[in-house]
Amino acid sequence: MNLDKLLETGDRCIHKEPPTCTAQCPVHLEIIDFLSEIEKGNFQNAYKLMEKKIPFHHIIGLICDHPCEAPCERSKAGGSIRISELEKAVLEYGVYKPKKVWPLPKNKGKVAIIGGGLSGLTTAVDLDKKGYRVTIFEKTNQLGGRLWDFVGNSLTEAILQQELKVVADKKMTIHFEETVDKSKLTELLTEYDAVYLGTANWEAPVEVNPVTFQVSDSALFVGGQLLNKTDSVILSASSGRRAAISIERYLSKVSLTDSRDREGVFETPLQFDISSKEPLLPVEKSAGIYSQEEAIEEAKRCVKCQCRKCIEGCVHMRKFETSPDAYIRQINHNERIILGTHYANKMINSCAECGLCKEACFLDISMNDVIHETRESMVARGKMPVSAHDFALKDMAFSNSSRFSLVRKQPSKEESKDLFYYPLISFSDYVKGLYKGTGKTQYLFYPGCQLPASYPDDIKSIYEYLVGHVKGDVGIYLGCCGAPADWAGQQGLMKENIEAIKKVWAEMEHPTFILACSSCIRIFEKYLPEIKVESLWDIYIREGLPNKDYIKIPQTLSIHDACGTRENSDLHESVRKIVAKMGYGIEELEYSKEKTKCCGYGGLVYYANREQSDAFVSERIGESEHDLLVYCAMCKDLFVSGGKRTYHLLDLIYPKDNGESATRKMPTLSERLQNRSRVKQILLKEIWREEPMEAVMEENFTLIIPSDVKKNIEDRYILIEDIQAVLKNAETKTERFCNPDTGEYLARLRRDNVTFWVKYEKEAGSFLIKSVYSHRMEILEEDGNSGGKK
């Protein structure tokens, strides 16, 4: 994993970029923080922010020309925030006694300041704080320059005198009634290490570097009105501060230009969309200055400009209180240290890899790609927690095992000739399709693993429809596309799976795959671009829906698009055409089609962080009052588990009840395996007239499982066959503990990398399961004796 490239991606994120108001403030007052403190009634904290950023804040806070207000985003929805009035309120309510600051020894060099106005005083004070010996040359008999012109309603003479006294108390050398001309300037440049020219006018043109304020490569620096060509108070203060930085760099013999692109006013790359904000007018003052309550209300109008498009749509980033730039820094930290951190691992495995972040990002930053590459890196380094994706990978292995996997060509004419009789051959599209069979597989129906697990009874109906409607022989291929391995970052396993699919494709002479699962569609697009694919839903539109009475009760549905179809606009339209053709109304969700959200299963979040998965579900189902319509089996199962009435498209195409399918609970983990095996059994027996070689599920014992234990089994991803295996081992080998006081047994068995524990009682030939749990801690036994036999 290229960590330097990763950090470059993080640096592109504009989440932390300053808002326009701060970028247009020449001294960069952190205005969002400033207003946030006021909003909370923390006027003293707001005052500290002014004190930190604004030179002579007691003066400028009263007379600032506030260039920050005009570009305020709130101006587009009610009017700019009255920042200048809020600064005055903070000076009124937030002043506190400052801590005593001990001055640094003045041994860094000598600097002459020409002009005792605002810019010169700012340069002088800043350099004095840094340990330079400063001398001020002022042509009048007082400091302050044109600041005296502002004495009036806001700025009183008392406040101005008080602030100027602070300068006098610093014991800097000040020469009053000292006029500096061109000749005198030449003397000062030989006598002092650096000179700052801060007068409003000068007797000759001066060419100044616009970044460093240096004149040529000399020791002379310029600021104030002479540089700015404007009466702006805040620009004068800013130029004095920036000149002080240049002078220190000059005297320290370091680069004057490095990292200075954001000094003064600059254009922020931040992009902020205020279109969703309701207009809100400014708060009017009831007196000459805002009351505290008025100031708080005015501060609340701030929309806190930040780029949060990806965060607003992603429950994951909100849950971990992170943004792409911070997320990437955490990943970088996790990758560079040897052991990683538990927090980062959990965060990384809680991403749904749905791609909404990239869709929302102005700069196309994809945390999906970042997270995926990180997972691959963790697997390659042996740092991926075993528990994160273990069950999902075993579920994938089951789907590719002989208990489910199946490849068959369309039944031949010879095998199906007993069906070719009137009236069946006249009225059955399926039989007509068989009769037209050529023996060459032009299509291969690939339903995936989750659809057969959730809708086992529909797979045969779909296959028969395809044979009867698609021109050309249609075979079937049962298995898993490898999405769990892809999400888990298991590229070795993913490669094996892809090669297996390619092998079947080649043996079948390159048929077109018909896909019904959005995850399969995503995987084929990513790893198998050479295979032509068609969506089942596109075929329903092209060839016509099965001739059934679809609609029971006309209603409006909200369509949830599976995140794996984000870039498949044709599929989105096909689904909507099917729904409309069956007579249902459609209400689009705010996040739909290319901007759809994840249901909580993607990225294997369901297995790695169930709490996070539940948060995805809760947020999504709360977006509409209507019943939801989905075309992904896992989306349907998760939304129903969250209490939302949800239809799968197959519920409408192959209705089995009067709307009860909208509340049908998802099958348990064990039932999902049984359903897949049953699909294979049904197809072999009823389509290909073969006797299945294996039973659906061997049940050795009759189990009684209380509801609370059932929930625990699901939460811990434990299968009934795991429990059966533990009981079989305990009863046949008497490897168990017994509590003579209660008659309860405790047995354990390690299967692969998981140890299962079962507490049970025997009841008249059956087993009452009291509790079940599992862990991945290997138990070491001494001398071959388990110590648990009875």
DOSE-697547 format. One record per residue (C-alpha): y, x, z. Coordinates in steps of 0.05 Angstrom, whole numbers, padded with zeros to 5 digits, always signed. Each point is the difference from the previous one (the first is absolute). Example, Ala and Ser with C-alpha at 12.3 -4.5 7.8 and 13.67 -1.06 7.14 Angstrom:
BEGIN
-00090+00246+00156/+00069+00027-00013/
This chain:
BEGIN
+00000+00000+00000/+00067+00030-00021/+00040-00008+00063/+00064+00029-00030/-00003-00052-00055/-00013-00052+00053/+00063+00020+00038/+00040-00003-00065/-00023-00072-00008/+00023-00015+00071/+00067+00032-00014/+00011-00049-00058/-00003-00059+00048/+00069-00030+00010/-00017-00039+00064/+00041+00047+00044/+00056+00010-00050/+00068-00018+00030/+00032-00067-00017/+00060-00001-00046/+00048-00008+00059/-00023+00065+00032/-00002+00037-00066/+00072-00022-00014/+00023+00020+00069/+00026+00071-00008/-00025+00020+00070/-00064-00041-00005/+00003-00045+00060/-00070-00028+00008/+00025-00071-00010/-00066-00037+00005/-00014+00033+00068/+00072-00011+00020/-00002-00075-00015/-00069-00007+00030/+00025+00026+00067/+00059-00048-00002/-00048-00057-00018/-00039+00016+00063/+00064+00002+00041/-00007+00076+00010/+00073+00018-00012/-00006+00066+00036/-00058+00022-00046/+00042-00020-00060/+00057+00040+00027/-00044+00062+00005/-00017-00006-00074/+00074-00001-00017/+00012+00059+00046/-00055+00039-00034/+00021-00011-00072/+00075-00015-00003/+00050+00055+00015/+00055-00024+00047/-00037-00066+00004/+00051-00031+00047/+00052+00008-00054/-00040-00011-00064/-00036-00060+00030/+00067-00035+00003/+00031+00021-00066/-00059+00015-00047/+00008-00026-00071/-00074-00020+00003/-00027+00016-00070/-00067-00023+00027/+00018-00074-00001/+00012-00013-00075/-00071+00020-00022/-00033-00037+00057/-00060-00041-00027/+00019-00058+00045/+00062-00008-00044/-00046-00034-00051/-00022-00052+00051/+00060-00022+00041/+00045+00061+00005/-00003+00073+00023/-00014+00017+00072/+00066+00014+00034/-00019+00070+00022/+00071+00022+00015/+00011-00058+00048/-00067+00015+00034/+00021+00073+00009/+00062-00024+00037/-00043-00045+00044/-00046+00058+00017/+00059+00043+00020/+00022-00057+00045/-00067-00016+00033/-00043+00062-00007/+00042+00059+00026/-00034+00041+00053/+00017+00064+00037/-00025+00058-00043/-00042+00056+00028/+00034+00067+00010/-00016+00047-00057/+00003+00075+00013/+00033+00038-00057/-00036+00055-00037/+00026+00072+00004/+00051+00011-00055/-00032+00059-00034/-00019-00023-00070/+00064+00016-00036/+00073-00020-00011/+00022-00059-00041/+00071-00022-00016/+00015-00074-00010/+00062-00016-00040/+00023-00071+00016/-00010-00038+00065/-00015-00067-00032/-00066-00037+00003/-00039+00044-00048/+00025+00065+00032/-00014-00025+00070/-00071-00022-00020/-00014+00069-00029/+00030+00034+00061/-00039-00041+00051/-00067+00007-00037/+00007+00076-00007/+00024+00007+00073/-00064-00036+00023/-00041+00050-00040/+00031+00061+00034/+00055+00021-00048/+00070+00022+00021/+00047-00050-00033/+00075+00005-00011/+00040-00059-00025/+00065+00007-00039/+00042-00064+00001/+00068-00004-00034/+00025-00055+00047/+00006-00001+00076/-00062-00044+00011/-00071-00009-00023/-00025-00062-00035/+00036+00002-00067/+00001-00068-00033/-00041-00031+00056/+00066-00015+00032/+00015-00047-00058/-00057-00046+00025/+00029-00010+00069/+00010-00075+00006/-00045-00060+00011/-00068+00034+00005/+00015+00073+00013/+00047+00009+00059/+00039+00063+00015/-00037+00006+00066/-00068+00002-00035/+00025+00051-00051/+00030+00044+00054/-00064-00003+00040/-00043+00022-00059/+00048+00056-00019/-00002+00024+00073/-00075+00011-00009/+00017+00050-00055/+00052+00034+00044/-00049+00005+00058/-00048+00041-00043/+00046+00059+00008/+00005+00014-00074/+00060+00040-00022/+00053-00046-00031/+00063+00023-00035/+00050-00057-00007/+00059+00000-00049/-00037+00053-00040/+00007-00009-00075/-00053+00033-00042/+00017+00016-00072/-00037+00038-00054/+00021+00067+00028/-00019-00018+00071/-00067-00026-00025/-00015+00068-00030/+00013+00033+00068/-00044-00050+00036/-00058+00013-00048/+00002+00074+00019/+00008-00014+00074/-00052-00055+00008/-00073-00005-00021/+00013-00067-00033/+00059-00047-00012/+00001-00075-00007/+00057-00031-00039/+00010-00072+00023/+00071-00016-00019/+00019-00061-00041/+00038+00042-00051/-00002+00071-00025/+00047+00041-00043/-00051+00017-00054/-00062-00032-00032/-00065+00017+00035/-00068-00001-00033/-00052-00021+00051/-00076-00004-00003/-00014-00075+00008/-00063+00013+00041/+00020+00058+00045/+00077-00009+00000/+00004+00075-00010/+00054+00030-00045/-00038+00046-00048/-00043+00045+00043/+00056+00015+00049/+00006-00014+00075/+00048-00058-00015/-00025-00072+00007/+00039-00064-00015/-00003-00072+00025/+00039-00062+00019/+00049-00034-00047/+00008+00063-00041/-00073-00005-00019/-00013-00075+00001/+00064-00023-00036/-00003-00063+00042/+00028-00027+00065/-00069-00017+00028/-00004+00018+00073/-00076+00003+00002/-00002+00045-00062/+00048+00048+00033/-00044+00005+00062/-00062+00008-00044/+00031+00056-00041/+00019+00037+00064/-00071-00005+00026/-00031+00022-00066/+00048+00059-00004/-00021+00021+00070/-00073+00001-00024/+00020+00043-00059/+00040+00048+00042/-00058+00010+00049/-00048+00012-00058/+00049+00048-00032/+00008+00040+00064/-00074-00002+00014/-00013+00027-00070/-00047-00057-00021/+00001-00045-00061/+00060-00046-00003/-00034-00049-00047/-00071-00011+00024/-00017-00072+00022/+00071-00027-00006/-00011-00053-00053/+00008-00056+00052/+00063+00022+00036/+00058-00047-00006/-00006-00062-00043/-00063-00004-00043/-00041-00050-00039/-00061-00021+00039/-00065-00012-00039/-00015-00059+00046/-00011-00066-00036/+00007-00063+00040/-00011-00072-00023/+00043-00049+00040/-00016-00060-00043/-00045-00031+00054/+00054+00002+00053/+00040-00062+00016/+00076+00007-00006/+00033+00010+00068/+00076+00004+00008/+00034+00053+00043/+00015-00017+00073/+00074-00013+00010/+00037+00033+00059/+00028-00046+00053/+00048+00055+00022/+00025+00067-00024/-00068+00031+00011/-00070-00028-00002/-00027-00025+00067/-00068+00029+00017/-00034-00064-00020/+00037-00002-00067/-00017+00073-00013/-00073-00014+00013/-00001-00059-00048/+00036+00039-00054/-00050+00058+00008/-00057-00049-00008/+00024-00014-00071/-00023+00069-00021/-00062-00005-00044/-00023+00070+00021/-00005+00026-00071/-00066+00037-00009/-00050+00002-00056/-00056-00041+00031/-00030-00035-00060/-00069+00032+00009/+00002-00010+00076/+00021-00073-00004/-00061-00016-00042/-00050+00044+00037/-00026-00024+00068/-00034+00068+00006/+00063+00042-00001/+00034-00049+00046/-00059+00002+00048/+00004+00075+00006/+00076-00001-00001/+00003+00050-00057/+00031+00010-00069/-00027+00040-00059/+00039+00063+00018/-00023-00002+00073/-00071-00019-00020/-00005+00060-00047/+00026+00047+00054/-00054-00026+00047/-00054+00010-00053/+00026+00071-00013/-00004+00015+00074/-00070-00030+00003/-00024+00041-00059/+00029+00067+00021/-00030+00002+00069/-00073+00013+00010/-00024-00062+00036/+00049-00053-00023/+00022-00055+00048/-00033-00065+00018/+00065-00038-00009/+00010+00025-00071/-00073-00012-00019/+00004-00072+00024/+00066-00010-00037/-00027+00030-00064/-00061-00044+00001/+00041-00063+00014/+00034+00000-00068/-00027-00053-00048/+00015+00045-00061/+00026-00064-00033/+00057+00033-00039/+00056-00048+00021/+00042+00058+00026/+00005+00031-00069/+00016-00067-00031/+00057-00010+00050/+00026+00072-00003/+00061+00016-00042/-00029+00069-00012/-00073-00020-00011/-00024+00038+00062/-00072-00020+00010/-00027+00005+00071/-00064-00027-00029/-00010+00064-00039/+00021+00043+00059/-00048-00035+00048/-00057+00003-00049/+00009+00074-00013/+00004+00011+00075/-00065-00037+00013/-00034+00042-00054/+00027+00063+00033/-00024-00022+00069/-00070-00014-00027/-00002+00067-00036/+00020+00037+00064/-00048-00040+00043/+00057-00031+00039/-00010-00073-00018/-00023-00039+00062/-00072-00021-00012/+00012-00069+00030/+00058-00018-00046/-00040-00020-00062/-00072+00007+00021/-00020-00073-00003/+00035-00012-00067/-00036+00059-00032/-00067-00024+00027/+00016-00069-00027/+00013+00032-00068/-00066+00037+00005/-00035-00066+00013/+00032-00031-00062/-00024+00057-00043/-00070-00001+00030/-00061-00038-00025/+00016-00057+00048/+00058-00022-00044/+00009+00044-00061/-00027-00028-00065/+00009+00012-00074/-00027-00049-00050/+00011-00017-00073/+00009-00073-00019/-00068-00035-00001/-00029+00005-00069/-00017-00058-00046/-00073+00013+00012/+00008-00002+00076/+00042-00064-00005/-00037-00039-00053/-00026-00051+00050/+00073-00023+00007/+00010-00012-00075/-00015-00075-00002/+00039-00063-00010/+00045-00022+00034/+00009+00065+00040/+00015+00043-00061/+00050-00053-00023/+00039-00008+00065/-00007+00066+00038/+00051+00053-00020/-00042+00050+00038/-00063-00015-00040/+00040+00002-00065/+00024+00069+00020/-00072+00023+00013/-00021-00029-00067/+00054+00041-00035/-00020+00064+00035/-00005+00063-00042/-00031+00048+00050/+00061+00045+00000/+00042-00003+00063/+00072-00008-00020/+00025-00021+00069/-00022+00019+00070/+00021-00047+00057/+00017+00043+00060/+00018-00046+00059/+00009+00057+00050/-00026-00002+00071/+00049-00044+00038/-00002-00061-00045/-00077-00007+00005/+00007+00011+00076/+00049-00057+00007/-00021-00045-00058/-00074+00011-00011/-00013-00068-00029/+00051+00007-00055/-00024+00065-00032/-00056-00035-00038/+00048-00055-00024/+00050+00051-00024/-00053+00040-00037/-00027-00062-00034/+00071-00019-00021/+00011+00069-00030/-00065-00002-00039/+00018-00069-00027/+00073+00015-00018/+00009+00073-00017/-00019+00020-00071/-00053+00054+00008/-00055+00015+00050/+00021+00005+00072/-00039+00043+00049/+00012+00007+00075/+00011+00060+00045/+00000-00008+00075/+00029+00057+00042/+00063+00028+00032/+00054+00032-00043/+00014+00053+00053/+00066-00027+00027/-00021+00016+00073/-00013+00073-00019/+00066+00003-00038/+00040-00029+00058/-00036+00046+00049/+00019+00062-00040/-00074+00015-00013/+00008+00030-00069/-00070+00029-00002/-00031-00068+00014/+00049-00032-00048/-00021+00046-00056/-00073-00016+00011/+00015-00074-00003/+00041+00006-00063/-00054+00041-00034/-00052-00054+00018/+00044-00054-00032/+00010+00043-00062/-00075+00011-00006/-00013-00075+00000/+00057-00011-00050/-00029+00053-00047/-00071-00027+00006/+00025-00070-00017/+00035+00029-00062/+00072-00005+00025/+00010-00074+00016/+00065-00031+00023/+00000-00011+00075/+00020-00069+00026/+00032+00010+00068/+00014-00054+00052/+00024+00045+00057/+00071+00028+00003/-00024+00064+00035/-00050+00011-00057/+00055-00009-00050/+00041+00053+00036/-00058+00049+00004/-00019-00008-00074/+00073+00011-00021/+00004+00062+00043/-00067+00033-00011/-00032-00032-00061/+00055-00009-00052/-00052+00011-00055/-00035-00065+00017/+00031-00063-00029/+00007-00054+00052/+00019-00074+00001/+00017-00043+00060/-00043-00060+00014/+00064-00041+00009/+00026+00021-00068/-00066-00024-00031/+00006-00067+00035/+00067-00010-00035/-00024+00025-00067/-00067-00037-00002/+00018-00061+00042/-00018-00021+00070/-00067-00030+00019/-00001-00074-00014/+00007-00026+00071/+00042-00047+00041/+00042+00055+00031/+00055-00032+00039/-00013-00043+00062/+00069-00007+00031/+00061+00022-00042/+00041+00050+00040/+00046+00060-00005/-00030+00068+00013/+00032+00068+00013/-00035+00054-00040/-00015+00066+00034/-00012+00055-00051/-00049+00053+00020/+00035+00067+00007/-00051+00032-00047/+00030-00042-00056/+00072+00023+00012/+00009+00028-00070/-00042-00052-00036/+00050-00052-00022/-00049-00032-00050/-00048-00015+00057/+00056-00030+00042/+00016-00048-00057/-00073-00018-00012/-00010-00020+00072/+00063-00043-00001/-00022-00033-00064/-00068-00017+00031/+00034-00030+00061/+00049-00040-00041/-00055-00024-00048/-00038-00029+00059/+00061-00040+00021/+00026+00039+00059/+00073+00016+00012/+00020+00072+00013/+00051+00029+00049/+00011+00074-00009/+00003+00043+00062/+00059+00047+00010/-00048+00058-00007/-00043-00017-00061/-00027+00030-00064/+00023+00072-00006/+00033-00005+00069/-00060-00031+00036/-00022+00021+00070/-00068+00021+00024/-00046-00049+00037/-00019+00053+00052/-00065+00024-00032/+00026+00052-00049/-00006+00073+00018/-00057-00020+00047/+00052-00018+00053/-00046-00056+00021/-00050+00052+00025/+00047+00056+00022/+00051-00041+00039/-00017-00073+00010/+00066-00013+00038/+00039+00025-00060/-00042-00042-00047/+00014-00062+00042/+00075+00016-00005/-00006+00001-00077/-00035-00067+00003/+00049-00032+00048/+00061+00021-00040/-00028-00023-00066/-00025-00068+00021/+00066-00015+00034/+00038+00002-00066/-00017-00070-00024/-00011-00069+00028/-00046-00017-00058/-00074+00016-00005/-00012+00068-00031/-00038+00013-00064/-00033+00068-00010/-00048+00032-00050/-00027+00056+00044/-00057-00016+00047/+00026+00045+00057/+00069-00031-00005/-00031-00069+00009/-00044+00021+00058/+00055+00036+00038/+00053-00055-00009/-00049-00054+00024/-00018+00044+00060/+00074+00001+00016/+00002-00076+00002/+00030-00013-00069/-00028-00051-00047/-00018+00041-00061/-00036-00015-00065/-00034+00051-00043/+00006-00015-00074/-00075-00012-00001/+00009-00055+00052/+00040-00037-00053/-00043+00017-00061/-00066-00014+00036/+00018-00051+00054/-00053-00015+00052/+00037-00045+00049/+00063-00041+00010/+00045+00058+00020/-00041+00028+00057/-00007+00066-00039/+00073+00015+00019/-00022+00009+00072/-00069+00031-00010/-00005+00060+00045/-00019+00068-00028/-00073+00019+00004/-00019+00048+00056/-00014+00072-00018/-00074-00013+00003/+00006-00064-00041/+00037+00039-00053/-00059+00046-00009/-00048-00058+00000/+00042-00036-00052/-00001+00059-00047/-00075+00006+00005/-00006-00074-00011/+00042+00004-00064/-00049+00051-00027/-00059-00044+00020/+00030-00061-00034/+00017+00036-00064/-00068+00033-00007/-00038-00064+00015/+00042-00052-00036/+00030+00039-00059/-00051+00054-00015/-00061-00036+00029/-00020+00061+00040/-00029+00001+00069/+00045+00040+00047/-00031+00063+00028/+00035-00002+00067/+00016-00053+00053/+00073-00017+00013/-00003+00024+00072/-00059+00013+00044/+00009-00034+00067/-00048+00028+00051/+00027-00037+00060/+00032-00066+00016/+00068+00015+00029/+00045-00043+00044/+00071+00027-00005/+00057-00032+00041/+00066-00009-00037/+00037+00054+00039/-00054+00050-00017/+00003-00021-00073/+00074+00015-00001/-00012+00067+00031/-00053+00015-00052/+00049-00015-00056/+00057+00039+00032/-00044+00061+00007/-00030-00006-00070/-00071-00008+00025/-00052-00034-00044/-00056-00046+00023/-00049+00048-00032/+00027+00055+00045/-00016-00043+00060/-00068-00017-00029/-00015+00074-00009/+00019+00016+00072/-00045-00056+00026/-00058+00020-00044/+00005+00072+00024/+00007-00022+00073/-00059-00049-00002/-00049+00040-00042/+00013+00068+00032/+00023-00027+00068/+00062+00043-00005/+00045-00040+00045/+00030-00004+00070/-00015-00058+00045/+00040-00028+00058/-00052-00028+00048/+00052-00041+00037/+00024-00039-00061/-00058+00008-00048/+00048+00026-00053/-00018+00054-00049/+00044+00053-00029/-00022+00035-00064/+00031+00048-00049/-00015+00028-00069/+00036+00049-00044/+00005-00022-00073/+00031+00054-00044/+00062+00022+00038/+00007-00061+00045/-00034-00014+00066/-00009-00074+00016/-00010-00029+00070/-00027-00069+00013/-00006-00036+00067/-00047-00058-00003/-00047-00048+00036/-00066-00028-00024/-00004-00076-00002/-00064-00033-00023/-00012+00041-00062/+00074+00009-00016/+00052+00050+00020/+00065-00019+00035/+00051+00053-00020/+00047+00014+00059/+00042+00055-00031/+00001+00048-00058/+00041+00063-00011/-00002+00063-00042/+00028+00071+00000/-00004+00064-00039/-00015+00046+00058/-00067+00035-00008/-00043-00002+00062/-00037+00066+00012/-00069-00008+00030/-00036+00055+00038/-00073+00019-00013/-00009-00056-00049/+00002-00052+00056/+00051-00055-00010/+00002-00016+00074/+00007-00073-00019/-00071-00021-00010/-00035-00051+00040/
